[in-house]
Amino acid sequence: MKIDVIIPVYKVEKYLARCIDSIVSQTYKNIEIILVDDGSKDSAPQIIEDYKYIEKIIEFITNKQEIEYLEYFYSSIKEFL
């Protein structure tokens, strides 16, 4: 069974690498990490792009429409359900 781990991203550059490393290092390997960015102005999007290049299990979605966060979050995860 595949498990999707969905992580909302906004102003988390300080914690993001640790979060991704923690998930990637789990013993269960049939996972996909979905990072949903809500317009972070910090370096979080670049951190995700760097990880995405290394870890093929990462999907990165950005809110380019500037819609409400919860509405965007739910519409984003519908793609993966």
Secondary structure, DSSP 8 states (H G I E B T S, - for coil): --EEEEEEESS-HHHHHHHHHHHHTSS---EEEEEEES---SSHHHHHHHHHHH-TTEEEEE--S---HHHHHHHHHGGG-
